[in-house]
Amino acid sequence: MTGYVPVGFEFAAEITYPEPEEGTSSGLLNGAAQAFSPVIFILKTTANLLLLFF
C-alpha cells in the first residue's frame, strides 16, 4: 500500500492544479489520514471484540 502514497499525492496535486503549492494538497491528505486513523482503529477493534462474543 505504501507504493500508492506518491501516486495519490501526485494525483491530488494534479486535481488541485490552480492551487499555488503542492504542499497544500499533500498536507491536507496527511492531515486527513492522521485524523481518520484513530477512528478506523477504534471501529476495527470494536468489530473484532464483538465477533469474539458471537
PyMOL CGO cylinders between C-alpha atoms (Angstrom):
from pymol import cmd
from pymol.cgo import CYLINDER

trace = [
    CYLINDER, 0.00, 0.00, 0.00, 2.86, 2.42, 0.56, 0.3, 1, 1, 1, 1, 1, 1,
    CYLINDER, 2.86, 2.42, 0.56, 3.59, 2.48, -3.13, 0.3, 1, 1, 1, 1, 1, 1,
    CYLINDER, 3.59, 2.48, -3.13, 0.24, 4.16, -3.74, 0.3, 1, 1, 1, 1, 1, 1,
    CYLINDER, 0.24, 4.16, -3.74, 1.02, 7.16, -1.50, 0.3, 1, 1, 1, 1, 1, 1,
    CYLINDER, 1.02, 7.16, -1.50, 3.22, 9.07, -4.00, 0.3, 1, 1, 1, 1, 1, 1,
    CYLINDER, 3.22, 9.07, -4.00, 0.74, 8.33, -6.77, 0.3, 1, 1, 1, 1, 1, 1,
    CYLINDER, 0.74, 8.33, -6.77, -2.09, 9.67, -4.62, 0.3, 1, 1, 1, 1, 1, 1,
    CYLINDER, -2.09, 9.67, -4.62, -0.14, 12.80, -3.75, 0.3, 1, 1, 1, 1, 1, 1,
    CYLINDER, -0.14, 12.80, -3.75, 0.66, 13.44, -7.40, 0.3, 1, 1, 1, 1, 1, 1,
    CYLINDER, 0.66, 13.44, -7.40, -2.97, 12.86, -8.39, 0.3, 1, 1, 1, 1, 1, 1,
    CYLINDER, -2.97, 12.86, -8.39, -4.17, 15.27, -5.69, 0.3, 1, 1, 1, 1, 1, 1,
    CYLINDER, -4.17, 15.27, -5.69, -1.68, 17.87, -6.90, 0.3, 1, 1, 1, 1, 1, 1,
    CYLINDER, -1.68, 17.87, -6.90, -2.95, 17.47, -10.47, 0.3, 1, 1, 1, 1, 1, 1,
    CYLINDER, -2.95, 17.47, -10.47, -6.59, 17.77, -9.41, 0.3, 1, 1, 1, 1, 1, 1,
    CYLINDER, -6.59, 17.77, -9.41, -5.92, 20.94, -7.40, 0.3, 1, 1, 1, 1, 1, 1,
    CYLINDER, -5.92, 20.94, -7.40, -3.78, 22.49, -10.14, 0.3, 1, 1, 1, 1, 1, 1,
    CYLINDER, -3.78, 22.49, -10.14, -4.72, 26.16, -9.67, 0.3, 1, 1, 1, 1, 1, 1,
    CYLINDER, -4.72, 26.16, -9.67, -3.59, 25.88, -6.04, 0.3, 1, 1, 1, 1, 1, 1,
    CYLINDER, -3.59, 25.88, -6.04, -0.24, 27.69, -5.73, 0.3, 1, 1, 1, 1, 1, 1,
    CYLINDER, -0.24, 27.69, -5.73, 1.69, 24.94, -3.99, 0.3, 1, 1, 1, 1, 1, 1,
    CYLINDER, 1.69, 24.94, -3.99, 1.76, 21.18, -4.00, 0.3, 1, 1, 1, 1, 1, 1,
    CYLINDER, 1.76, 21.18, -4.00, 2.36, 21.20, -0.25, 0.3, 1, 1, 1, 1, 1, 1,
    CYLINDER, 2.36, 21.20, -0.25, -1.20, 22.31, 0.46, 0.3, 1, 1, 1, 1, 1, 1,
    CYLINDER, -1.20, 22.31, 0.46, -2.85, 19.27, -1.09, 0.3, 1, 1, 1, 1, 1, 1,
    CYLINDER, -2.85, 19.27, -1.09, -0.32, 16.82, 0.34, 0.3, 1, 1, 1, 1, 1, 1,
    CYLINDER, -0.32, 16.82, 0.34, -0.65, 18.46, 3.75, 0.3, 1, 1, 1, 1, 1, 1,
    CYLINDER, -0.65, 18.46, 3.75, -4.40, 18.06, 3.63, 0.3, 1, 1, 1, 1, 1, 1,
    CYLINDER, -4.40, 18.06, 3.63, -4.03, 14.41, 2.65, 0.3, 1, 1, 1, 1, 1, 1,
    CYLINDER, -4.03, 14.41, 2.65, -1.62, 13.74, 5.51, 0.3, 1, 1, 1, 1, 1, 1,
    CYLINDER, -1.62, 13.74, 5.51, -3.87, 15.57, 7.97, 0.3, 1, 1, 1, 1, 1, 1,
    CYLINDER, -3.87, 15.57, 7.97, -6.93, 13.63, 6.87, 0.3, 1, 1, 1, 1, 1, 1,
    CYLINDER, -6.93, 13.63, 6.87, -5.09, 10.33, 7.19, 0.3, 1, 1, 1, 1, 1, 1,
    CYLINDER, -5.09, 10.33, 7.19, -3.92, 11.20, 10.70, 0.3, 1, 1, 1, 1, 1, 1,
    CYLINDER, -3.92, 11.20, 10.70, -7.40, 12.38, 11.70, 0.3, 1, 1, 1, 1, 1, 1,
    CYLINDER, -7.40, 12.38, 11.70, -9.21, 9.26, 10.49, 0.3, 1, 1, 1, 1, 1, 1,
    CYLINDER, -9.21, 9.26, 10.49, -6.66, 6.65, 11.61, 0.3, 1, 1, 1, 1, 1, 1,
    CYLINDER, -6.66, 6.65, 11.61, -7.79, 6.54, 15.26, 0.3, 1, 1, 1, 1, 1, 1,
    CYLINDER, -7.79, 6.54, 15.26, -11.43, 6.35, 14.18, 0.3, 1, 1, 1, 1, 1, 1,
    CYLINDER, -11.43, 6.35, 14.18, -10.75, 3.40, 11.90, 0.3, 1, 1, 1, 1, 1, 1,
    CYLINDER, -10.75, 3.40, 11.90, -8.63, 1.73, 14.59, 0.3, 1, 1, 1, 1, 1, 1,
    CYLINDER, -8.63, 1.73, 14.59, -11.41, 2.04, 17.18, 0.3, 1, 1, 1, 1, 1, 1,
    CYLINDER, -11.41, 2.04, 17.18, -14.04, 0.74, 14.77, 0.3, 1, 1, 1, 1, 1, 1,
    CYLINDER, -14.04, 0.74, 14.77, -11.86, -2.21, 13.78, 0.3, 1, 1, 1, 1, 1, 1,
    CYLINDER, -11.86, -2.21, 13.78, -11.08, -3.06, 17.41, 0.3, 1, 1, 1, 1, 1, 1,
    CYLINDER, -11.08, -3.06, 17.41, -14.76, -2.85, 18.35, 0.3, 1, 1, 1, 1, 1, 1,
    CYLINDER, -14.76, -2.85, 18.35, -15.74, -5.07, 15.43, 0.3, 1, 1, 1, 1, 1, 1,
    CYLINDER, -15.74, -5.07, 15.43, -13.14, -7.66, 16.44, 0.3, 1, 1, 1, 1, 1, 1,
    CYLINDER, -13.14, -7.66, 16.44, -14.34, -7.65, 20.05, 0.3, 1, 1, 1, 1, 1, 1,
    CYLINDER, -14.34, -7.65, 20.05, -17.96, -8.08, 19.02, 0.3, 1, 1, 1, 1, 1, 1,
    CYLINDER, -17.96, -8.08, 19.02, -17.12, -11.02, 16.78, 0.3, 1, 1, 1, 1, 1, 1,
    CYLINDER, -17.12, -11.02, 16.78, -15.34, -12.79, 19.66, 0.3, 1, 1, 1, 1, 1, 1,
    CYLINDER, -15.34, -12.79, 19.66, -18.55, -12.90, 21.68, 0.3, 1, 1, 1, 1, 1, 1,
    CYLINDER, -18.55, -12.90, 21.68, -20.73, -14.34, 18.91, 0.3, 1, 1, 1, 1, 1, 1,
]
cmd.load_cgo(trace, "trace")
